[in-house]
Amino acid sequence: MLFQVGGQGTRPTFFEMAAAQQLPSSLRAALTYSLGVLALRRPFIHKILDYEDECFALLTLVLETHSLRTTDGSFAESLYGLRRRAVKIKLKGDNKGPDSREEINHTGLEKRQKVLSVVFLVILPYLRSKLHSIYNKEREAALQASLWGHEDERFGDTDYFDGGGNSVSTSSSDTEQSVRERLRKKIRKIVAACYPWIHAGNEGLSFAYQLLYLLDATGFYSLGLHVLGIHVCRATGQELMDTSSRISKIRSRERERLRGPPWLKAVQSALLSCAYGVLDYAQTGLIAAVFFFKMMEWWYQSAEERMSAPTVYPPPPPPPRPKVAKEGIPLPSDRTLCPLCSQKRANPSVVAVSGFVFCYSCVFRYVSQYKRCPVTLMPATVDQIRRLFHDV
């Protein structure tokens, strides 16, 4: 079976489609790296990095909308000379006959297809990024809870801080906040449970479509393009030449739609010209940022540097867990309980010789009296008790 690797015909190669799909992630990495460098001297830029997903979604919304409106292609596809075409399949001959063949006709994009293309190019990646961040936070919280217990169990009751003197309004507001917090936690747990399956299904479908596209078994590179009924095709030379004239016609048509007195029209036209100029410069600057990022990546990670770098070995496995002595104090089933007092740990402290965690007051009294670990009965002193500051 032959793969399509050449550049003939209107059908893009697999490598062109892969490069166009990889460009947004490279652009985001370049912008994040540049803003991170600038934030070292301008700390207020950290506020932009705190809302990285929202800022990048807004930027891509402007770029994709402008690109689909002027070139019938996404921002990345237009850079590679690709255009989106609506697919209309017609049957030649009898519809039920054995000799009937399918004829694929490409037409221009409809307004509905352009709007849905923006949804698939901007909104869905933004939602996927937010779900991924929620999943990572829940996974870290679950790992921390398995080691140290839940946060509400570690800090104890809130009456210790309140003194039990809450009013009726305060209790009602606290109840509403607790209900919202419980609902938020349930939603996060549902997302954490469902996201791995959603991510695996999405990656599997993407791999299947890309493999079928590589084998020339389908004309759709992704599931989104199949749902929209869109083929990505190479732009002809005439289409590339007509792009600039088409953009100028669209902009002149928008200037003709301006209403108001002559001076207001002049101001609006000047603002439109400035906006178009900023947009054109932004597109050029983003392309330059991507190439600059790739160049810096190649510069700092050259082949000679990788060959001369020392071999990084995996970290050694952790030491085995010490065995509980037969005459020692048994461990409770709940890891958040102190083995000595069987209560929630207060001021958790670890015995360095064994690694088991107790209440500080409990283990201090025990080690001072018996000079050993309560669980393993290994010799220990009070100087080998270490306070754990994970709650601070």
C-alpha positions in Angstrom: 0.0 0.0 0.0 1.4 3.4 -1.0 1.2 6.4 1.3 0.7 9.9 0.0 3.8 11.8 0.7 4.0 13.9 -2.5 2.6 17.3 -3.1 0.4 16.6 -6.2 -3.3 17.4 -6.4 -5.5 19.4 -4.1 -5.4 16.9 -1.3 -2.9 17.9 1.4 -0.4 15.4 2.6 -0.4 13.9 6.0 2.6 16.0 7.0 1.0 19.3 5.9 -2.1 18.5 8.0 0.0 17.4 11.0 2.1 20.6 10.8 -1.0 22.8 10.6 -2.5 21.0 13.6 0.7 21.3 15.6 1.1 25.1 15.0 -1.3 26.4 17.7 0.4 24.4 20.4 3.8 25.7 19.2 2.4 29.2 19.2 1.1 28.9 22.7 4.4 27.5 24.0 6.3 30.4 22.3 3.9 33.0 23.8 4.1 31.4 27.3 7.9 31.3 27.2 8.1 34.9 26.0 5.7 36.2 28.7 7.6 34.1 31.3 10.9 35.8 30.4 9.3 39.3 30.4 7.6 38.6 33.8 11.1 38.3 35.4 11.4 42.1 34.9 7.7 43.1 34.8 5.9 41.2 37.6 2.5 42.5 36.5 2.7 40.1 33.5 2.2 37.2 36.0 -1.5 38.2 36.1 -1.7 37.4 32.4 0.0 34.0 33.0 -2.6 33.3 35.7 -5.3 33.5 33.0 -3.3 31.8 30.3 -6.1 29.7 29.0 -8.5 32.6 28.7 -6.0 35.0 27.1 -4.9 32.4 24.5 -8.6 31.5 23.8 -9.4 35.2 23.2 -6.3 35.6 20.9 -7.2 32.5 18.9 -10.8 33.6 18.6 -9.8 36.8 16.9 -7.3 35.1 14.6 -9.5 32.2 13.6 -12.6 34.4 13.0 -10.6 36.8 10.8 -8.9 33.9 9.0 -12.1 32.0 8.3 -13.8 35.2 7.1 -11.1 36.2 4.7 -9.5 32.9 3.5 -12.0 30.1 4.3 -9.3 28.4 6.4 -8.0 28.4 10.0 -5.1 30.6 10.9 -2.6 27.6 10.8 -4.1 26.2 7.6 -3.9 29.6 5.8 -0.2 29.8 6.6 0.4 26.5 4.8 -1.7 27.5 1.8 -4.7 25.3 2.7 -8.4 26.1 2.5 -11.6 24.5 3.9 -14.2 23.3 1.4 -17.7 22.0 2.1 -18.2 18.5 0.8 -21.2 17.5 -1.2 -21.4 13.8 -2.3 -23.4 12.9 -5.4 -24.1 9.4 -6.9 -23.4 8.8 -10.5 -25.8 6.5 -12.3 -28.6 4.7 -10.5 -28.7 5.1 -6.8 -29.3 1.4 -6.3 -27.3 0.1 -9.1 -24.0 -1.7 -8.6 -22.2 0.6 -11.0 -23.1 3.8 -9.0 -20.1 5.8 -8.0 -19.7 8.7 -5.6 -18.7 12.1 -6.9 -17.3 14.5 -4.3 -17.9 18.2 -5.1 -16.2 21.0 -3.1 -18.0 24.3 -2.5 -17.4 27.3 -0.3 -18.1 27.3 3.4 -21.5 28.3 4.7 -21.9 30.7 7.5 -23.0 27.8 9.8 -19.9 25.9 9.0 -17.7 28.9 9.8 -19.3 29.4 13.1 -19.0 25.7 14.0 -15.4 25.8 12.8 -14.7 28.5 15.4 -16.3 26.4 18.0 -14.1 23.4 17.2 -11.0 25.5 16.9 -11.4 27.7 19.9 -14.1 26.7 22.4 -13.5 22.9 22.5 -9.7 23.3 23.0 -10.3 25.8 25.8 -12.8 23.4 27.5 -10.3 20.5 27.1 -7.6 22.6 28.7 -9.7 23.5 31.7 -10.8 19.9 32.2 -7.2 18.8 32.1 -6.3 21.4 34.8 -9.2 20.3 37.0 -8.2 16.6 36.6 -4.6 17.4 37.5 -5.7 19.3 40.7 -8.0 16.5 41.7 -5.3 13.9 41.2 -2.9 15.9 43.3 -5.5 16.3 46.0 -6.3 12.6 46.0 -2.6 11.8 46.3 -2.2 14.2 49.2 -5.3 12.8 50.9 -4.0 9.3 50.6 -0.8 10.4 52.4 -2.0 13.0 54.9 -5.8 12.7 55.0 -8.4 15.2 53.9 -8.0 18.9 54.6 -11.1 19.2 56.8 -10.0 16.2 58.8 -6.5 17.6 59.3 -7.6 21.0 60.6 -10.4 19.7 62.8 -13.7 21.5 63.6 -14.2 25.1 62.8 -15.7 25.7 66.3 -12.2 26.0 67.7 -11.8 29.2 65.8 -15.4 30.5 65.9 -16.0 29.9 69.6 -19.6 28.7 68.9 -21.0 32.2 68.8 -22.4 32.4 65.2 -25.6 34.3 64.5 -28.5 33.0 62.4 -27.5 35.0 59.3 -23.9 33.8 59.6 -25.0 30.2 59.9 -27.4 30.5 56.9 -24.6 32.0 54.8 -22.2 29.3 55.9 -24.8 26.7 55.0 -25.2 28.1 51.5 -21.4 28.2 51.1 -21.1 24.6 52.3 -23.7 23.5 49.8 -22.0 25.3 47.0 -18.6 23.8 48.1 -20.1 20.3 48.2 -21.6 20.8 44.8 -18.3 22.1 43.4 -16.5 19.1 44.9 -18.9 16.7 43.4 -18.5 18.3 39.9 -14.8 18.1 40.2 -14.9 14.4 41.3 -17.2 13.6 38.3 -14.7 15.4 36.0 -11.8 13.6 37.5 -13.5 10.3 37.0 -14.8 10.9 33.5 -11.9 12.9 32.0 -9.4 10.0 31.5 -12.1 8.1 29.5 -13.0 11.2 27.5 -9.3 11.9 26.8 -8.6 8.3 25.8 -11.6 8.2 23.5 -10.6 11.5 21.9 -7.0 10.4 21.4 -8.1 7.1 20.0 -10.5 8.7 17.5 -7.8 11.2 16.4 -5.3 8.4 15.9 -7.8 6.4 13.9 -8.7 9.3 11.6 -5.1 10.2 11.1 -4.2 6.6 10.2 -7.1 6.4 7.8 -6.1 9.7 6.2 -2.5 8.5 5.9 -3.7 5.3 4.1 -6.0 7.4 1.8 -9.1 5.7 3.2 -10.9 8.9 4.1 -10.7 12.6 3.2 -11.4 13.8 6.7 -8.3 14.3 8.9 -10.2 14.6 12.2 -13.6 13.8 13.7 -14.4 17.5 13.9 -13.9 18.0 10.1 -16.1 14.9 9.5 -18.9 16.2 11.7 -18.8 19.6 9.9 -18.6 17.9 6.5 -15.4 19.8 5.5 -12.4 18.8 3.5 -9.1 20.7 3.8 -7.7 21.3 0.3 -4.7 23.1 -1.2 -5.4 26.5 -2.5 -4.8 27.1 -6.1 -2.5 29.8 -7.4 -5.4 32.0 -8.5 -7.0 31.6 -5.0 -3.8 32.7 -3.3 -3.5 35.7 -5.6 -7.2 36.6 -5.0 -6.8 36.5 -1.2 -5.4 40.0 -0.9 -8.0 41.5 -3.2 -10.7 39.7 -1.3 -9.5 41.1 2.0 -9.4 44.6 0.6 -13.0 44.2 -0.8 -14.2 43.0 2.6 -12.6 45.9 4.4 -13.9 48.5 1.9 -17.4 47.0 2.2 -17.1 47.4 6.0 -16.1 51.1 5.5 -19.1 51.7 3.3 -21.4 50.4 6.1 -20.3 53.2 8.4 -23.0 55.6 9.5 -23.0 59.1 10.9 -21.7 62.5 10.0 -18.5 62.8 7.8 -16.2 63.5 10.7 -17.5 60.4 12.6 -17.1 58.3 9.5 -13.5 59.5 9.2 -12.8 58.6 12.8 -14.4 55.2 12.4 -12.5 54.5 9.2 -9.2 55.5 10.9 -9.9 53.2 13.8 -10.7 50.3 11.4 -7.5 50.9 9.5 -5.6 50.9 12.8 -7.3 47.7 13.9 -6.6 46.0 10.5 -3.0 47.1 10.7 -2.6 45.8 14.3 -4.2 42.5 13.2 -1.8 42.1 10.3 1.2 42.9 12.4 0.0 40.5 15.1 -0.3 37.7 12.6 3.2 38.4 11.3 4.6 38.7 14.9 3.0 35.4 16.0 4.6 33.6 13.0 7.9 35.2 13.9 7.4 34.1 17.6 6.9 30.5 16.6 10.0 30.4 14.4 12.0 32.2 17.1 10.8 29.7 19.7 11.9 26.8 17.5 15.2 28.4 16.8 15.9 29.0 20.5 14.8 25.4 21.2 17.3 24.2 18.6 20.0 26.5 19.9 19.8 25.4 23.5 19.2 21.7 22.7 21.7 21.0 19.9 22.8 17.6 19.0 26.2 18.1 20.4 24.8 19.2 23.7 22.5 16.1 23.9 25.4 13.8 23.0 27.7 15.4 25.6 25.1 15.5 28.4 25.6 13.0 31.2 23.3 10.0 31.3 20.4 10.5 33.6 19.6 7.4 35.5 16.2 6.8 37.2 16.0 7.4 40.9 16.6 4.4 43.1 13.5 2.7 44.6 12.4 3.8 48.1 13.5 1.7 51.0 11.2 -1.0 52.2 8.6 -0.2 54.8 9.8 -1.1 58.3 7.9 -4.1 59.8 5.6 -3.7 62.8 7.0 -5.5 65.8 4.8 -8.2 67.4 4.9 -6.5 70.8 4.6 -3.0 69.2 1.5 -0.9 69.0 -0.6 -1.9 66.0 -1.3 0.6 63.2 -4.9 1.8 62.9 -6.8 1.3 59.6 -7.3 5.0 59.2 -4.0 6.6 58.3 -5.0 10.0 59.8 -5.3 8.5 63.3 -2.4 8.5 65.8 -1.4 4.9 66.8 -0.9 5.9 70.4 -4.1 7.8 71.2 -6.3 6.6 68.3 -7.4 10.2 67.7 -6.9 12.5 64.8 -3.3 13.6 64.8 -2.5 16.9 66.3 0.9 18.5 65.5 2.0 15.4 63.4 5.5 14.3 64.0 7.6 11.5 62.6 10.1 9.2 64.3 13.2 9.4 62.0 14.3 5.8 62.6 11.0 4.3 61.4 9.1 6.9 59.5 5.8 6.5 61.3 3.7 9.6 62.2 2.2 10.3 65.6 0.9 13.2 67.6 3.8 15.2 68.9 2.8 15.1 72.6 2.1 11.3 72.4 5.3 10.3 70.7 7.4 12.7 72.9 6.1 11.1 76.1 6.5 7.6 74.8 10.1 8.1 73.4 11.1 9.9 76.6 10.0 7.0 78.7 10.8 3.9 76.6 13.6 5.2 74.3 12.2 3.4 71.3 9.7 3.7 68.4 6.2 2.7 69.5 5.5 0.6 66.4 8.8 -1.0 65.4 10.4 -0.9 68.9 13.6 0.4 67.2 15.9 2.4 69.5 15.1 6.2 69.3 15.6 9.4 71.2 13.6 12.6 71.4 16.2 14.3 69.2 15.1 12.0 66.3 11.5 13.3 66.4 10.8 15.6 63.4 7.8 17.9 63.2 5.9 17.8 59.9 4.8 21.1 58.5 2.5 19.9 55.7 -0.5 21.8 57.3 1.3 25.2 57.3 
